[in-house]
Amino acid sequence: MHTTVFEYGYLTCDQAACDEFSAKLISKNDFNYLKEVSLSADESETNKCLGLTKRYGYELIQVKNYVGVLFTPTGEHIEVLPKTGRKAENSQQAIVESRQMLLMMLQHLGSFRYVASNQASIATKQMPLLEVFISQFLQSVNALVKRGLKSDYVTQEDSLHFQKGKLKVSQQIRYNVVNKHKFYVEYDEYLINRPANRLIKTALLKLSNYTRLATNQKLLRELQFAFADVPSCKSVKQDISALKLDRGMVDYHSPIAWAKLILDGFSPLSMKGDNSALSLLFPMEAVFESYVASVLRSQLADDAELTTQASSKYLVTHNGRRQFQLKPDLLLTLTDNSKLVLDTKWKLLDLEDHNYGLSQSDLYQMFAYGHKYLNGTGDLLLIYPAHSGFEKPIEFSFDYSESLRLWVVPFVSDLQGDSYLIWPEGFSFNALIS
């Protein structure tokens, strides 16, 4: 079973609270587990993803701006999707579009570049995220099996009836002082038993506990049979350290990338409680930033350089040491050395709100970027996701001074891949776009 909730939505085990707050109903055992995890998590882990709250006497768990999959010990998984502001929330079309948008963005996020959004696949659109990820791993392994698993020379030690390789004298004396007709030797044998194959085999075994989709279960069994002669990892960490993917192993790149994520507890953020339930969660701020950077980089002119997470400037100098590093999401540099600072924010702006819903702390942050990276002269852009209530840039700039201006602009995420930034009117950006 799986439950779908949008970011900042609520989970409850109380039907009355479900009706009152449009919360998603989960079992009492699952609720208590997530409650325990949210209360016991340290600052670096899941309290960033889950929050326990009480409203009108009802206990609720609120998911925050992390999206992906939460696992519970009962076997249920909770799918957390990003808000898009496009369709009525909780409609099937909204769920499908949100899932597809997340998959599209994840293609540009680090090790998840192997994600394929499969726009044309109706089956994929209906799959929950967990099964999509499992399916893509299985498909990558299936393609590898069809091309043939790679073998490698593996060092073996054994007592044989004939001498082969190098005689191990100390072991010969220890083990074969009576069996003088045998030889304790060390030799290399060309075997399928190598770290890459062991990691994939171990990941396949682990998935047996997670997939519920019949097509995934069928393919999983077939692939486990194909890896029947490969032992599982004795130590995943050691096999990852020993892993070598040379030029002849291009077909291994995608399955190994997936296997590492699966064996690491479906990282990038693992949520482990006493029952070792796991999670696959992504901070939407990082996903959106990575996607915007990738789209802009593909659209910029050749002479424009885009730097992500620039880190050359600091807020202050104290006792001769620079402190409080300033890291704007994006820094655009042209050939004349002029610069443009861009920062992404994953938030659905409501232009009817006070100050358009902008955060005062964000404006202070952009002020610091402008003075340190632009020397107080130039333009800064705050980029928010476009939606039905924010389809064009805020008309006027926010002026820190006569020479330093901040623009607030929407970024359109198109499911067909034609995503783009909407630049402000009258803004000199033609030289930036190829």
N, C-alpha and C positions, 0 to 999 in steps of 0.2 A: 504494500500500500504506500501511497505517497500523498502528501498535502502540499498545495501550492499557496504561497503567500508572497505579497509584494513587500519590498523593503519598507521599513518603518511600520509594517503591519503587526497585528497582535496574534498570539497563540493562547488558547485557553482549553481547560478540560471541563468547563462549565457551560452548558447549553445556553443559560440565561445571559451570560457574559458574551457569548458568541453572537446572540441576537442584538445585544445592546451596543456593542462596539465593532460590529462587523469583523469579529475575530474568527480565526480558523480553529476548528475543534480538533483536538488531539486527545489521545488516551491519557488517563490520569497518571499511569506509569511513565509515559513519555514526558508529560508536563513536569512531574516531580524530578525526573532525571535532568531535564534542561534547567530547571530551577536550581538544582544542586550545582550544576556546572557553572551557571551564571554567577552564583554566589561565591564559588570557590576559585574561580579563574583569577590568575594574577593579571597584572596590568598589561602584560605583553600579549595575552591571548584572548580568550573568548568574551571577556566582559566588554570588549570592543564590538562584539557582534550581537550580543544578547543583553537585554536589560530587564530586570524584574521590577514591575510597577504595580501599584494598587490604585484602582479607580472605583469609587462608589462601593467599596467593600469587596470588589472582585480582584483577585490576583491575576495578573496578565504577564506574559513574557513578550517583550517587544523586540523584533529583529531590527537591527540598525542598518547602516549603509553598506553592509556586506551581502553579497549575493552568491548563490551557488546551491550547495546541498548540505543539509544537516542530517546526520545519522543518529538513530536512537537504538538502544540495546534490544528493543522489541523487533527490530528489523524494518521499522518504518523509516522512510526518509522524507525530509521536509525540503521542498524546493523553494528557494528565495529568489525572486526575480526583480530586476530593476524597474522602477516606475518610469514610464515614458510620457504620460500625459496625453496619449493619443486617443485611447478608447476608454469606454466605461470600465473601470477597474473590475477585475474578476470575471469579465466576459471571456469566453473561450478565445475570441480573436485577440484580445489584449494579451492573454497568456502566451499565445503562439507568437505574436509579434515581439513581445518582450524577450522571450526565450531566443528567438532568432537574432534579435539585436545583440544580446549578450554574446552569443556564439560568434557573431561577426566581429565584435570588438575583441574577443579573446584571441582571435587570430593574430593580434598585434601585441600580445602581452607575453614577453619573455619566452619561457619554455612552452607556453601554450600556443605558440605559433603553428603547431601541428594540428590545431583544431580546424576542422572544415565545417563551414556553415550549412552546406548542402541545401542551398536555396530551393532546388527543384524537387527535393524529396518530401513528399507528403507524410510519409511514415516518420521521418525525423522530426517534422514539425509537431507531431502529436506525442513524441517521446518526452518523458521528463528528462531533465538535464543529466541525471545520473546515468540513465540508460544510453543517452547520446554519447557521453564520454566513454562508457564501456564499449559501445558499438564501434566507436572510432579506433579505440585501441585494438579491438579484435580484428577489425578490417585491416589495420596496418600489419598485424601479425600474420593474418591470412595471406596478404600479398607477399610477405617475407617467406612464408612456407612454400608458396607456389614457385618462388625463385630458387629455393633451396637454402637450408640452414648451413652456415659456415662452420667448418671444423677447425681445430688448431692443435698444435703440438702441446701435449700436457705431460708434465713430469710425473712419472709413476715410480713407486718403490714396491718390490715384491720378491718373494722367494720362488725362483723358477727352477725347472729341471734342466735348463740350459742357460749359458751365460749370454747376456744381452745388455748392451750399454755399458755402464760403469759398475764394477764390483764395489760394494760398500763393505770394507774389510771389518770394521768394528761390529757392524750388524751381522756379518757372516759368522764371526766368532761367537756372537751372542746367541743367534737363533739357529745356526746350522752346524754347531760343533758335533752333534750326533748325526744329523742328516747331511753327511758330507757329499752326497750326490746332488745337493741343491745349491743354488747360487742366490745370495741376496744382492739384488742389483737395482740400480737407478737407471731409468731409460725414458725416452720421450716417445709418446704414442699419439698418433693423429686421431683426435677424438672430437665428438660433437659436444663433449663436456667442457665448456668454456664459460667464462663469466657472463658474457652477453646472453647466451642461451639459458643459463641458470636463472638470471634475473627475470627474463621473460616467462620462463616456466613458473617461477615463484609468484609472479604477478597474476598469471592465469589461475593458479590455485587459490589465491586470495579472493579473486572475483567471484568464486563460487558462493561466497557468503553474501554477495550484494545484489547480483543481477536477478531480476524477477521476470524479465521479458523473455518469452519463449524463443524468439529468433536469436537473441543473445546467448541463451542457455544452450541452444543447439550448436551454435558455432563454437562456443566455449568448450563443449565436450569434444568436438572434432579437433580443435587445436591442442587440447590436453593430450589427446591420443597421438598427435603428430610430434609432441614433445615427450613421449613416453620414455624414450631412452636418455633423456636429459635429467640429471638429478636436480632437486631444488637447492636453493642456497643454504649453506650452513651458516654463513654470515653475510647478510645483505651488504653491510657496510664494507666488508673486505672485498666483496665482488665488485662493488661500485668503484672502489679504489684501484682494483686490478683491471678495470675495464679499458680496453683499447679498441677504438673504432678506426681502422685504417681505411685507405682509399677504396679497398675492395668491399667495404661494408656499408656503403651508402644506404642500402635497403634497411639497415638496422637503426638508422637515426630516429625515425618516428616511433617505432615500437619501444625502443629503449627510453626515449623521452617520456612516453606514457608510463612505462614500467616503473621508472624512478618515482614518478608522482604517486602511483598506486601504492608502491612499497613504502613510501614515506607517509602513508596515512592519508592519501589524497590531499597533498599540500596544495597551495602554499600556506594554509593555516590549518593545523591539526587541532582537534578538540578531543582530548582524551580524558575520560573520567574513570571511575573504578571499573566500569564495564568495557573500557577501551572502544567505545563508539567513536567514530571518526567524522571529519567534516571535509568538505571541499568548498572553501569560501574565498571570495575575492573582494578586496576593498574597491568599491565602484569608483572612488576618486582616482585610484591608480589605473583602473581599466579605461576610464574615460580619457585621462591624460595621455596614456599610451596610444590610444586610438586617434585622438586629435593630432598628436605629433606625427604619427604615421601618415595620416591623410595629408597634412600640410606639407610634409617632406616630399610627397609624390607630386604635389601641385606647384611647388615653388620653382622659380627660375634657377638656372644652374649657378648663378653667381650669388645666390642667397644661401647662407649657412644657418641651419637650425640646430641649436644646442639644447638638449634636454637636461633638466636638473643642473643648470649652471651653478657653480659653487665658488667662484673666485672672490666674492665680496663678503664682507662681514659688517655687522651693524655698528660695532664699536671697537675701539682699541683700548685696552686696559693694562697699564703697567708694561707697555711695550708688546703686549700680546693681543692678537685679534680674537674677538669673541662674538658669539651669536651669528653663525654663518647664515647667509641669505641665499636661498635656493629657489628661484622662480622656476616654474614648470618648464617654460620654453623661452629661449632667447634667440631672436632672429638678428643676424648680422649681414649687412650688405657690403659690397666691394668698397664703398666709400667709408666703411667702418661705422656707418650709422646703425643704430640698434633699435629694436622694438622688443619690449618685454610682454610676454603673454602668460597668463595664469588660468588654469582650468578649474572650474568648480562644478561638481556633480550635485546640482540642486535645481529644482523646477521653480524658476522665478515667478512670482505673482506680481505683475505690475500694478495691481490695485492695492497692494500692501503699502504700509508706510515705508518710504525710501525705496520703493520697488522690491522690498524684501531683501535688499543688500545688507550684508553684515558689516558693521562698523570696523570690526577687527580685520576684515579682508581689505577694506580701503586703507587702513593704517599699514597693512602689509605691503600693498601696492605702492604706497607713498615711500616706504623704505626702499623698495626695489628701484623706484624712479630716481631717487637721489643717489643711490650707490652704483647702479648699473648704467644710468643715463645722465649722471651728473646734474640732475634736476631739469633737464631739457629733453623733451621728446614725447612719445606716446606710449601708453600702456593699454593692454586689452585684457579685460576679464571675460572669459568664455564660459557660457552656460549652455546646457542642452536646449535646443529649440523644442517648442511644443505649441499647442494651439493658442496658448496665452502669451507666447513670446516668439513671434515669427520674424521680427526684424530688430535691429539694434535700437537701444534707447536713443532717442533722437539727438539729445545734446550730450556733449562730453562732461565729465566731472573734472573741473579744473582745480588742481592743487595750486597752480600759479599761472601766470600768463604763458609760461613756457612748458609746463608739464601737465598733460591731459590724460585722463583715464576714460576709455570707452568700454561700454558693456554690450557684448555682442552674442548672438545665438550661433550654435553649431548644429547643422542639420545632419542627423545620422540616417542615411537612406538604406533600406534593407536590400536594395539592388546594388549597393556598393558605390553609388554616386553621392557620397557624403561631401560636405563643404562647409566652410566658414562664411558667414555673411558679414562682410566688412561694412563699416559705417559709411554713410553717404558723405561725399566730399573728402574722404580719407584717401591719402595718396598711397595706394597699394598696388597700382598697375605694374610697377617695376618688380613686385615680389612674385607675381604669378607667371608661370611659364606658358 
